[in-house]
């Protein structure tokens, strides 16, 4: 779920600023009469709700900050992200809210996205990814999806700021010093969010280290 990121010419990547821009939470719930976890991220953008809605729902604009997408992006239709998830658009309230299924690797989870006015001149995006309890969650915790979506929110922020600039290669960013610092910080933050959501600290932080290792390709002792 790593996206490709954009930097302005001559600018560095503000690791701390992007990490602090996201509000994270983890909760437990029931979905289809089974135990599930909800991973929620929220971030404010210096734009209008109308522009932000177009950025996250228009098939021409989505690849400029996330990844190539095909399908009819309308209620009841299916989408396909290139090399990643596919799914069904199950709810769509224009300029406000949409929900999709997230079908990947034989599993089905659910993504809900809400937009609202924030401070003057800003719009807020809140994304929740719901998945059933699984061994994968026990191993990687909320960061398994949280870090990936957080990278997506960064890509969206940079696109909103400079919509005509090209994207950086995701693989190069992940192994760069700034990329590793961002992924590590995000993984640690999701470990803290898991603890706040009721996971034992040792389990939460061990899972966070495994997630960081997955995204950076480095070997990290999970103990």
C-alpha positions in Angstrom: 0.0 0.0 0.0 3.0 2.3 -0.3 2.3 5.1 -2.6 4.8 7.3 -4.5 5.7 10.6 -2.9 6.4 14.1 -4.2 8.9 16.7 -3.0 9.3 20.2 -4.3 12.5 21.0 -5.9 15.1 22.0 -3.3 12.9 20.9 -0.4 13.6 18.2 2.1 11.0 15.8 3.4 9.6 17.0 6.7 9.5 13.6 8.5 8.3 15.0 11.9 5.8 17.3 10.3 4.1 14.5 8.4 4.1 12.2 11.4 2.6 14.9 13.6 -0.1 15.7 11.0 -1.9 12.4 11.5 -4.3 11.4 14.3 -4.3 7.6 14.8 -6.6 5.3 16.7 -7.3 1.6 17.0 -10.5 -0.1 18.2 -12.2 -3.4 18.4 -15.7 -4.2 17.0 -17.9 -6.8 15.5 -18.2 -7.2 11.7 -20.5 -9.8 10.2 -20.8 -11.4 13.6 -17.0 -11.8 13.9 -14.4 -10.0 15.9 -12.7 -7.2 14.0 -10.2 -4.3 14.4 -10.7 -0.8 13.1 -7.6 1.3 12.2 -8.4 5.0 11.8 -6.3 7.9 10.5 -7.3 11.5 10.2 -5.4 14.4 8.5 -6.2 18.0 7.6 -5.4 19.4 4.2 -5.0 23.0 3.0 -7.7 22.8 0.4 -11.5 22.7 0.0 -13.7 19.7 0.5 -14.6 19.8 -3.1 -11.0 19.6 -4.3 -10.1 16.9 -1.8 -13.1 14.8 -2.8 -12.0 15.0 -6.4 -8.5 14.0 -5.5 -9.7 10.8 -3.8 -12.5 9.8 -6.1 -11.5 10.8 -9.6 -9.9 8.0 -11.6 -7.6 10.4 -13.4 -6.4 12.2 -10.3 -5.9 9.1 -8.0 -2.8 7.8 -9.8 -1.1 11.2 -9.4 -0.8 10.6 -5.6 -1.6 6.9 -5.0 -1.5 4.2 -7.6 -3.1 3.5 -11.0 -6.8 2.5 -10.8 -9.3 1.1 -13.3 -13.0 0.4 -13.1 -16.1 2.5 -13.0 -15.8 4.7 -9.9 -19.4 4.9 -9.0 -21.8 3.4 -6.5 -22.2 -0.4 -7.1 -19.3 -0.7 -9.4 -15.9 -2.4 -9.0 -12.4 -0.9 -8.9 -8.9 -2.4 -9.3 -5.7 -0.8 -8.0 -2.8 -1.9 -10.2 -0.9 -4.7 -8.5 -2.9 -4.3 -5.3 -6.5 -4.5 -4.0 -9.8 -4.5 -5.8 -13.3 -4.2 -4.5 -16.8 -2.9 -4.7 -18.0 0.7 -4.0 -20.8 0.1 -1.5 -21.6 3.6 -0.3 -21.1 7.0 -1.9 -22.4 10.4 -0.5 -20.8 13.0 -2.7 -18.5 15.4 -1.0 -19.0 13.6 2.3 -18.4 9.9 2.6 -17.7 6.7 0.7 -17.2 3.0 1.6 -15.5 0.2 -0.4 -14.5 -3.4 0.1 -10.8 -4.0 0.1 -10.2 -7.4 -1.5 -6.5 -8.6 -1.5 -4.8 -11.9 -1.2 -8.0 -13.8 -0.8 -9.1 -11.7 2.2 -11.9 -9.1 2.3 -11.8 -6.0 4.6 -13.5 -2.6 4.4 -12.4 1.0 4.0 -14.5 4.0 5.0 -13.5 7.5 4.0 -15.1 10.7 5.3 -14.5 14.3 4.4 -15.5 17.5 6.3 -14.6 21.1 6.7 -11.9 21.7 9.2 -10.2 25.0 10.1 -10.6 27.9 7.7 -9.2 27.0 4.3 -8.7 23.3 5.3 -10.6 20.1 4.7 -10.3 17.0 6.9 -10.1 13.4 5.7 -10.8 10.5 8.0 -10.1 7.0 6.8 -11.0 3.8 8.7 -9.8 0.3 7.6 -11.7 -2.6 9.2 -10.5 -6.1 9.1 -11.4 -9.3 10.9 -9.2 -10.7 13.7 -6.4 -12.8 12.1 -2.9 -14.2 12.6 -1.7 -11.4 10.3 -3.0 -8.8 12.8 -1.3 -10.7 15.7 2.0 -10.6 13.8 2.0 -7.0 12.5 -0.7 -5.1 14.4 -2.4 -2.0 13.1 0.7 -0.8 11.3 0.2 -3.4 8.6 -2.4 -1.2 7.1 -1.8 2.0 9.1 1.7 2.7 7.8 0.7 2.1 4.2 -2.3 4.4 4.5 -0.2 7.0 6.3 2.1 6.9 3.3 -0.9 7.4 1.1 -2.0 10.5 3.2 1.5 11.9 2.7 1.3 11.4 -1.0 -2.1 13.1 -1.0 -0.8 16.1 1.0 2.1 16.6 -1.4 -0.2 16.3 -4.4 -2.6 18.8 -3.0 0.2 21.2 -2.4 1.9 20.7 -5.9 -0.6 18.9 -8.2 1.6 19.2 -11.3 4.8 17.7 -10.0 5.8 14.1 -10.7 6.0 11.4 -8.0 9.0 9.9 -6.5 9.6 6.1 -6.7 8.1 4.4 -3.7 10.8 1.8 -3.5 13.5 4.4 -3.5 11.7 6.5 -0.8 11.3 3.4 1.5 15.0 2.8 1.6 16.1 6.4 1.8 17.1 7.9 5.2 14.0 10.1 5.2 11.8 7.2 4.1 13.2 4.9 6.8 12.8 7.5 9.5 9.2 8.2 8.4 8.3 4.5 8.3 9.9 3.8 11.7 8.2 6.8 13.3 4.8 5.7 11.8 5.3 2.1 13.0 6.1 3.3 16.5 3.1 5.6 16.5 0.9 2.7 15.5 2.4 0.6 18.3 1.4 3.3 20.7 -2.1 3.5 19.2 -2.4 -0.2 19.7 -1.5 0.1 23.3 -4.1 2.8 23.7 -6.6 0.5 22.1 -6.0 -2.2 24.6 -3.1 -4.3 23.3 -0.4 -5.4 25.7 2.6 -3.0 25.3 5.1 -5.9 24.6 2.9 -7.4 21.9 2.1 -4.0 20.3 5.7 -2.8 20.1 6.9 -6.2 18.8 4.3 -6.1 16.1 5.3 -2.5 15.2 9.0 -3.5 14.8 7.9 -6.4 12.5 5.9 -3.9 10.4 8.8 -1.5 10.2 11.1 -4.3 9.0 8.5 -5.3 6.4 8.2 -1.8 4.9 11.9 -1.0 5.0 13.2 -4.4 4.0 15.5 -4.4 7.0 15.9 -7.2 9.6 14.7 -6.0 13.0 14.8 -8.1 16.2 11.2 -8.5 17.3 12.1 -9.4 20.8 
